[in-house]
Amino acid sequence: MIKGIGMDIVEIDRIQAIVDRQPKFINRILTEQERMRFSKLKGNRRYEYFAGRYAAKEAFSKAWGTGIGKELSFLDIEILVEPSGKPYFSKPLKNGVHLSITHSKEFAAAQVIIE
C-alpha cells in the first residue's frame, strides 16, 4: 500500500549559484557520506549531483507528509548509491521507499514513493 508520493524539481543553475556563494550550504544539505561522493565529482556533475540530492530530499519529505523543517531536516535523510549506480535512501527509511532522480541541462528532479 502506498503511504505517500512526493516530487520535486530544482534549477541546477540556481543550486550552483547558492553553492558557489555559500559553500557552507553543502554541510546543511548533504550528510558526511554524501559530501564524500560530492567532493570526488568534477565540473557540472557536482552541481547535478547536489541538485538531484536536494530534490530527492524535498520529494521524500513531501511523501513523508511533513516537508522539511517540521519533523525532518535535510541531514535526517541520506541517499547512497548501489554498485549498479542506483540511488537509494539509507535513512530514515531504507525498505519500502522508491526513488528516481533525473537531470537535464537545466533541471534536476526526483520522485519518491513510500509504501
C-alpha positions in Angstrom: 0.0 0.0 0.0 1.3 3.5 -0.9 1.6 5.8 2.1 3.0 8.8 0.3 4.2 10.2 -3.0 6.5 13.2 -3.4 8.0 15.1 -6.3 10.4 18.0 -6.6 12.3 19.8 -9.3 15.1 22.4 -9.0 17.1 24.6 -11.3 20.7 23.4 -11.5 22.0 27.0 -12.1 20.2 28.2 -9.0 21.8 25.5 -6.9 25.2 26.2 -8.4 24.9 29.9 -7.6 24.0 29.1 -3.9 26.8 26.6 -3.5 29.4 28.9 -5.1 28.2 31.8 -3.0 27.7 29.9 0.3 29.9 26.8 0.5 28.6 26.0 4.0 25.2 25.3 2.3 26.7 22.0 1.3 27.0 21.0 5.0 23.4 21.9 5.6 22.1 19.6 2.9 24.5 16.7 2.4 25.4 14.1 5.0 29.0 13.2 5.5 28.8 10.2 3.2 27.1 12.3 0.5 29.7 15.0 0.9 32.5 12.4 0.3 30.9 11.4 -3.0 30.3 15.1 -3.9 33.9 16.0 -3.3 35.1 13.4 -5.8 32.9 14.8 -8.7 34.2 17.4 -11.2 32.7 20.3 -13.1 28.9 20.4 -13.7 28.5 16.9 -12.5 29.0 18.2 -8.9 26.0 20.6 -9.3 23.8 17.9 -10.9 24.6 15.6 -8.0 23.8 18.2 -5.4 20.6 19.4 -7.1 19.5 15.8 -7.5 20.0 15.1 -3.8 18.3 18.3 -2.9 15.3 17.5 -5.0 15.2 13.9 -3.7 15.2 15.0 -0.1 12.5 17.5 -0.7 10.4 14.8 -2.5 11.0 12.4 0.4 9.8 15.0 2.9 6.6 15.5 0.8 6.0 11.8 0.6 6.6 11.6 4.3 3.9 14.2 4.7 5.7 16.9 6.7 8.0 18.8 4.4 11.5 19.8 5.5 11.6 21.6 8.9 8.8 20.1 11.0 9.9 16.6 11.6 12.8 16.2 9.2 15.9 18.1 8.3 17.9 17.6 5.1 20.6 15.8 7.3 18.0 13.3 8.6 17.7 12.0 5.0 20.6 10.2 3.3 20.9 8.9 -0.2 23.6 6.4 -1.1 24.3 4.6 -4.4 24.3 0.8 -5.0 27.2 -0.6 -7.0 24.9 -0.5 -10.1 24.6 3.3 -9.7 21.0 3.2 -8.5 20.4 5.7 -5.7 18.6 4.6 -2.5 17.6 6.1 0.8 19.7 4.8 3.7 17.9 6.8 6.3 15.4 7.5 7.8 13.9 4.5 5.9 15.6 2.0 3.6 12.9 -0.5 2.9 9.6 0.3 1.2 11.0 3.5 -0.4 11.4 4.0 -4.1 13.5 6.8 -5.6 14.0 8.1 -9.1 16.3 11.1 -9.8 16.7 12.6 -13.2 18.7 15.5 -14.7 18.6 17.6 -17.8 20.9 20.5 -18.8 18.8 22.9 -16.7 16.9 20.9 -14.1 17.2 18.1 -11.6 14.0 16.3 -10.5 13.1 13.5 -8.1 10.1 11.3 -7.4 9.7 9.3 -4.2 7.1 6.7 -3.3 6.8 5.4 0.3 5.0 2.1 0.8 
